[in-house]
């Protein structure tokens, strides 16, 4: 019987899950519970080939959320007991410098995830809340933590160190960690398969472009540079996050505008990026506005493309030899204009897009035959990557 893994991504007021068949990569079931702890939550359970189940009801906490999930598996399937369930995989955002691979969760690991909460105060506590509830609900199965940061711990010191006083950096764990690691790992491995070459021989630049966006230079299957930093705020322009910004702006806003640290935090994380520049954080809306000639939308797309081109150029230099540039995630997979703008003017570096291929759909090569560096669209599958890592560990 084919083995499966139950993958969980717990947020502070949400629970996303997927039952993944490891060998085929198929999702046997998936679901999302939102507004946990609010008066009216929204819970959805999906099984391929069946009508979706959606309920609006109060879901007090994550423990009640898992109770609802088990009810749906009992009523609508598939049968968890009959799915050869290997274990439970948990997405954890921040593993610090401690976790460079997936690990079985015991009380000590749970405590370490809690200890790392100051580095990811919006994510790790929520991830840990989901872990505790899931361990109580699925007590008979191994639980495994898969960290967003783990893939990037191969980045050399020259790339991950910040040029601040060494004692301060060490005491407060200030360094580049990087994020979206499971996505970058999955896509770079898939890219090697598509090129029909061993992973350790392939150098790629992976552009994970969604509401959150990051780029990674991957040499032989190992991350050597990435755009996000100590937090997911750094790097590319995102839906609501500013990306890279002069740190002096923070001091200026505090001293001159009278903004508190918390207000500046909200500004840069939740009111900046596309939202701050255009009034909407949805790339589709921005593109539609730009097509209608709205100046601020046109300018925002130029800012996004400028930042992407600069990152690609820097990573070409870091890698020395690049075999492929890969677009993935919601915007990367679906926006031909963003892909074209990101690589416009780089023909002299051996990057030439084919307009017809770029306008297509699905996993495919979008570069011209004459392009020295291949350009691809590869859909990401973080749940499958987590399931594979869980299966490899518990098997």
C-alpha positions as CSV (number, residue, x, y, z in Angstrom):
1,X,0.0,0.0,0.0
2,X,1.3,3.5,-0.9
3,X,2.4,5.5,2.1
4,X,1.0,8.9,2.9
5,X,1.9,11.9,5.2
6,X,-0.5,14.3,6.8
7,X,1.0,17.8,6.3
8,X,0.0,20.7,8.6
9,X,0.6,24.4,8.3
10,X,-0.7,26.1,11.4
11,X,-1.2,29.9,11.6
12,X,-2.3,32.0,14.6
13,X,-5.9,31.8,13.5
14,X,-5.8,29.3,10.7
15,X,-5.0,25.6,10.0
16,X,-4.1,24.4,6.5
17,X,-3.7,20.7,5.9
18,X,-3.1,18.1,3.2
19,X,-3.0,14.3,3.1
20,X,-0.2,13.6,0.6
21,X,0.5,10.3,-1.1
22,X,4.3,10.3,-1.1
23,X,5.1,8.3,-4.2
24,X,2.7,9.9,-6.6
25,X,2.6,13.3,-5.0
26,X,-1.2,13.3,-5.1
27,X,-3.2,15.2,-2.6
28,X,-5.7,12.6,-1.2
29,X,-7.5,15.3,0.8
30,X,-6.9,18.9,1.8
31,X,-8.5,21.6,3.8
32,X,-8.3,25.0,5.4
33,X,-9.8,26.3,8.6
34,X,-9.8,30.1,9.0
35,X,-10.8,32.6,11.7
36,X,-10.1,30.2,14.6
37,X,-11.1,31.8,17.9
38,X,-13.5,34.2,16.2
39,X,-17.3,34.2,16.5
40,X,-17.7,32.6,13.0
41,X,-15.0,30.5,11.5
42,X,-14.8,29.0,8.0
43,X,-13.8,25.4,7.5
44,X,-13.4,23.6,4.2
45,X,-12.5,19.9,3.5
46,X,-11.8,18.8,0.0
47,X,-11.5,15.3,-1.5
48,X,-10.8,14.9,-5.2
49,X,-13.8,13.8,-7.1
50,X,-16.2,14.8,-4.3
51,X,-18.1,18.1,-3.5
52,X,-16.2,20.3,-1.1
53,X,-17.5,20.4,2.5
54,X,-17.7,24.0,3.9
55,X,-19.0,25.0,7.3
56,X,-19.3,28.3,9.0
57,X,-19.2,27.8,12.7
58,X,-17.3,28.9,15.8
59,X,-14.0,27.0,16.2
60,X,-12.6,27.9,19.6
61,X,-9.0,26.9,19.2
62,X,-6.6,24.6,17.3
63,X,-7.7,21.6,19.3
64,X,-11.3,22.0,18.2
65,X,-10.0,22.6,14.7
66,X,-8.3,19.2,14.6
67,X,-11.5,17.7,16.0
68,X,-13.4,19.1,13.1
69,X,-10.8,17.7,10.7
70,X,-11.1,14.2,12.1
71,X,-14.8,14.4,11.8
72,X,-14.5,15.2,8.1
73,X,-12.1,12.3,7.4
74,X,-14.6,10.0,9.2
75,X,-17.6,11.3,7.3
76,X,-16.2,12.0,3.8
77,X,-12.8,10.2,3.7
78,X,-10.4,9.2,2.9
79,X,-9.8,6.7,5.7
80,X,-6.8,7.9,7.6
81,X,-6.3,4.4,9.2
82,X,-6.3,2.9,5.8
83,X,-4.0,5.3,4.1
84,X,-0.8,3.9,5.5
85,X,-0.1,7.1,7.3
86,X,3.7,7.4,8.1
87,X,3.5,10.5,10.2
88,X,2.6,14.1,10.6
89,X,4.7,16.8,9.0
90,X,4.6,20.3,10.4
91,X,5.8,23.4,8.6
92,X,7.8,25.6,11.0
93,X,9.0,29.0,9.8
94,X,12.1,29.6,11.9
95,X,14.6,27.0,12.8
96,X,17.4,29.4,13.5
97,X,21.0,28.1,13.2
98,X,20.0,24.9,15.1
99,X,18.0,22.9,12.6
100,X,19.5,22.2,9.2
101,X,17.2,19.3,8.4
102,X,13.8,17.9,9.3
103,X,13.6,16.5,12.9
104,X,11.3,14.3,14.9
105,X,9.4,16.4,17.4
106,X,9.7,15.6,21.1
107,X,9.4,17.9,24.1
108,X,12.9,19.2,23.7
109,X,12.4,20.1,20.0
110,X,9.1,21.8,20.9
111,X,10.9,23.8,23.5
112,X,13.6,24.9,21.1
113,X,10.9,26.0,18.6
114,X,9.5,28.1,21.4
115,X,12.9,29.5,22.2
116,X,13.3,30.7,18.6
117,X,10.0,32.6,18.8
118,X,11.7,36.0,19.2
119,X,13.1,35.5,15.7
120,X,9.6,34.8,14.2
121,X,7.1,36.2,16.7
122,X,4.2,36.0,14.2
123,X,4.9,32.4,13.1
124,X,6.7,30.1,15.5
125,X,4.2,30.5,18.3
126,X,1.4,29.7,15.9
127,X,3.3,26.7,14.4
128,X,3.9,25.5,18.0
129,X,0.3,25.8,18.9
130,X,-0.6,23.6,15.9
131,X,2.1,21.1,16.9
132,X,0.8,20.7,20.4
133,X,-2.7,20.2,19.4
134,X,-1.8,17.8,16.6
135,X,0.4,15.7,19.0
136,X,-2.5,15.3,21.3
137,X,-4.9,14.4,18.4
138,X,-2.5,12.1,16.5
139,X,-0.7,10.7,19.6
140,X,0.1,7.4,17.9
141,X,2.1,8.8,15.0
142,X,5.6,10.4,14.7
143,X,5.5,14.1,14.3
144,X,8.2,15.9,12.2
145,X,9.2,19.5,12.0
146,X,10.3,20.8,8.6
147,X,11.8,24.3,8.8
148,X,11.6,27.1,6.2
149,X,15.1,28.2,7.1
150,X,16.8,24.8,7.0
151,X,17.6,24.8,3.3
152,X,19.5,28.1,3.7
153,X,21.9,27.1,6.4
154,X,24.4,26.1,3.7
155,X,24.8,29.8,2.9
156,X,28.4,30.8,3.6
157,X,29.4,33.3,6.3
158,X,30.2,35.9,3.7
159,X,26.6,35.9,2.7
160,X,24.8,35.4,6.0
161,X,26.8,37.7,8.2
162,X,25.7,41.3,8.7
163,X,28.4,43.9,9.1
164,X,27.5,44.9,12.7
165,X,29.3,44.6,15.9
166,X,30.1,40.8,16.2
167,X,29.2,40.5,19.9
168,X,25.8,42.1,19.4
169,X,25.1,39.9,16.4
170,X,26.1,36.7,18.3
171,X,24.2,37.6,21.5
172,X,21.0,38.3,19.7
173,X,21.3,35.8,16.8
174,X,21.4,38.5,14.2
175,X,22.2,37.0,10.8
176,X,20.6,36.1,7.5
177,X,18.3,33.0,7.8
178,X,16.3,33.1,4.6
179,X,12.8,31.6,4.1
180,X,10.6,29.7,1.6
181,X,13.3,27.0,1.9
182,X,11.0,24.0,1.2
183,X,9.8,25.7,-2.0
184,X,13.3,26.5,-3.2
185,X,14.5,23.0,-2.4
186,X,11.6,21.3,-4.2
187,X,11.9,23.5,-7.3
188,X,15.7,23.3,-7.6
189,X,15.5,19.5,-7.3
190,X,12.7,19.4,-10.0
191,X,14.8,21.6,-12.2
192,X,17.7,19.1,-12.2
193,X,15.2,16.4,-13.2
194,X,13.9,18.5,-16.1
195,X,17.5,19.1,-17.3
196,X,18.2,15.4,-16.9
197,X,21.3,16.0,-14.9
198,X,22.5,15.1,-11.4
199,X,21.4,17.6,-8.8
200,X,25.0,18.3,-7.7
201,X,25.9,19.5,-11.2
202,X,23.1,22.0,-11.7
203,X,23.2,25.7,-10.7
204,X,19.9,27.5,-10.7
205,X,18.3,30.8,-9.6
206,X,14.8,30.1,-8.2
207,X,12.4,33.0,-8.1
208,X,9.5,32.3,-5.7
209,X,7.1,35.1,-6.4
210,X,3.8,35.2,-4.5
211,X,2.4,37.6,-1.9
212,X,5.7,36.9,-0.2
213,X,8.6,36.7,-2.6
214,X,12.2,35.5,-2.4
215,X,15.0,34.5,-4.7
216,X,17.7,31.9,-4.1
217,X,20.9,31.0,-5.8
218,X,21.3,27.2,-5.7
219,X,24.7,25.6,-6.5
220,X,24.6,21.8,-6.8
221,X,21.4,21.5,-4.7
222,X,22.7,23.8,-1.9
223,X,21.5,27.3,-1.2
224,X,24.4,29.8,-1.4
225,X,22.5,33.1,-1.3
226,X,18.9,34.2,-0.8
227,X,17.1,37.5,-0.7
228,X,15.2,37.3,2.6
229,X,17.2,37.9,5.7
230,X,16.9,37.6,9.4
231,X,13.1,38.1,8.8
232,X,10.9,37.7,5.7
233,X,10.8,41.5,5.3
234,X,14.1,41.7,3.4
235,X,14.7,41.4,-0.4
236,X,12.2,41.6,-3.2
237,X,9.1,43.9,-3.3
238,X,6.1,41.9,-2.0
239,X,2.3,42.2,-1.7
240,X,2.4,44.2,1.6
241,X,6.1,44.1,2.5
242,X,8.7,46.7,1.4
243,X,11.6,44.4,0.8
244,X,15.1,45.9,1.1
245,X,15.1,49.5,2.4
246,X,17.8,51.8,3.9
247,X,17.7,51.1,7.7
248,X,18.1,54.9,8.1
249,X,14.5,55.3,6.9
250,X,13.4,53.7,10.2
251,X,15.3,56.2,12.3
252,X,14.0,59.0,10.1
253,X,10.3,58.0,10.5
254,X,10.8,57.7,14.2
255,X,12.6,61.0,14.7
256,X,10.9,63.2,12.1
257,X,7.4,61.6,11.7
258,X,7.1,60.6,15.3
259,X,6.2,57.0,14.5
260,X,6.8,54.3,17.1
261,X,8.7,51.2,16.4
262,X,5.5,49.2,16.4
263,X,4.0,51.6,13.9
264,X,7.0,51.4,11.6
265,X,6.9,47.6,11.9
266,X,3.2,47.6,10.7
267,X,4.1,50.1,7.9
268,X,6.9,48.0,6.4
269,X,5.3,44.6,6.9
270,X,1.6,45.3,6.2
271,X,1.2,48.7,4.5
272,X,4.1,48.7,2.0
273,X,5.0,46.7,-1.1
274,X,2.4,46.7,-3.9
275,X,-0.3,47.7,-1.4
276,X,1.6,50.8,-0.2
277,X,2.5,51.9,-3.7
278,X,-0.8,51.3,-5.4
279,X,-3.6,50.7,-2.8
280,X,-3.8,47.0,-3.6
281,X,-1.5,44.1,-2.7
282,X,-2.9,41.8,-5.5
283,X,-0.6,41.7,-8.5
284,X,-3.5,40.9,-10.8
285,X,-5.2,44.2,-9.8
286,X,-1.9,46.1,-10.2
287,X,-1.4,44.7,-13.7
288,X,-5.0,45.6,-14.7
289,X,-4.5,49.1,-13.4
290,X,-1.2,49.4,-15.3
291,X,-2.8,48.2,-18.5
292,X,-5.4,51.0,-18.0
293,X,-2.5,53.5,-17.8
294,X,-2.7,54.3,-14.1
295,X,0.7,55.8,-13.4
296,X,1.2,54.6,-9.9
297,X,0.6,51.0,-11.0
298,X,3.0,51.3,-14.0
299,X,5.6,52.7,-11.6
300,X,5.0,49.9,-9.1
301,X,5.6,47.2,-11.7
302,X,8.8,49.0,-12.8
303,X,10.0,48.9,-9.1
304,X,9.2,45.2,-8.9
305,X,11.0,44.4,-12.1
306,X,14.0,46.6,-11.3
307,X,14.5,44.7,-8.0
308,X,14.1,41.3,-9.7
309,X,16.6,42.2,-12.4
310,X,19.2,43.4,-9.9
311,X,18.8,40.2,-7.9
312,X,19.1,37.9,-10.9
313,X,22.2,39.8,-12.0
314,X,23.8,39.5,-8.6
315,X,23.1,35.8,-8.4
316,X,24.5,35.2,-11.8
317,X,27.7,36.7,-10.4
318,X,27.6,34.6,-7.2
319,X,27.1,31.3,-9.1
320,X,29.6,32.0,-11.9
321,X,27.8,29.5,-14.1
322,X,24.0,29.3,-14.2
323,X,22.1,26.6,-16.0
324,X,18.5,27.7,-15.3
325,X,16.4,30.5,-14.0
326,X,13.1,29.2,-12.5
327,X,9.9,31.0,-11.8
328,X,7.5,29.6,-9.2
329,X,4.6,30.4,-6.8
330,X,1.4,32.3,-7.6
331,X,2.9,35.3,-9.5
332,X,5.9,33.4,-10.8
333,X,3.8,30.7,-12.3
334,X,0.9,32.8,-13.6
335,X,2.2,36.2,-14.7
336,X,3.8,36.3,-18.1
337,X,4.3,40.1,-17.9
338,X,6.2,39.9,-14.6
339,X,8.4,37.2,-15.9
340,X,9.1,39.2,-19.1
341,X,9.8,42.4,-17.2
342,X,12.1,40.7,-14.7
343,X,14.4,39.5,-17.4
344,X,14.1,42.3,-19.9
345,X,17.4,43.7,-21.1
346,X,19.4,40.6,-19.9
347,X,20.0,39.2,-23.4
348,X,23.6,40.2,-23.2
349,X,24.0,37.9,-20.3
350,X,22.6,35.0,-22.3
351,X,19.0,35.2,-21.2
352,X,16.4,35.3,-24.0
353,X,12.7,34.6,-23.5
354,X,10.4,33.1,-26.1
355,X,7.2,35.3,-26.0
356,X,4.9,32.5,-27.1
357,X,6.3,30.0,-24.6
358,X,6.1,32.6,-21.9
359,X,2.4,33.1,-22.6
360,X,1.6,29.4,-22.1
361,X,0.5,27.5,-19.0
362,X,1.9,24.8,-16.8
363,X,5.4,23.5,-16.2
364,X,7.5,24.4,-19.3
365,X,10.6,26.0,-20.7
366,X,9.9,29.6,-21.6
367,X,13.4,30.6,-23.0
368,X,14.2,30.7,-26.6
369,X,16.2,27.9,-28.1
370,X,19.2,30.3,-28.6
371,X,19.2,31.3,-24.9
372,X,22.4,30.3,-23.2
373,X,20.6,30.0,-19.8
374,X,17.4,28.1,-19.8
375,X,14.3,29.8,-18.2
376,X,11.5,27.7,-16.8
377,X,8.2,27.8,-15.0
378,X,8.0,25.1,-12.4
379,X,5.0,24.9,-10.1
380,X,6.1,24.6,-6.5
381,X,4.7,22.0,-4.1
382,X,5.7,22.7,-0.5
383,X,3.4,20.1,0.9
384,X,4.9,17.3,-1.2
385,X,8.4,18.5,-0.2
386,X,7.4,18.3,3.5
387,X,5.9,14.9,2.9
388,X,9.0,13.6,1.3
389,X,11.2,14.8,4.1
390,X,8.9,13.2,6.7
391,X,8.9,9.9,4.8
392,X,12.7,9.9,4.5
393,X,13.1,10.5,8.2
394,X,10.6,8.1,9.6
395,X,11.2,5.3,7.1
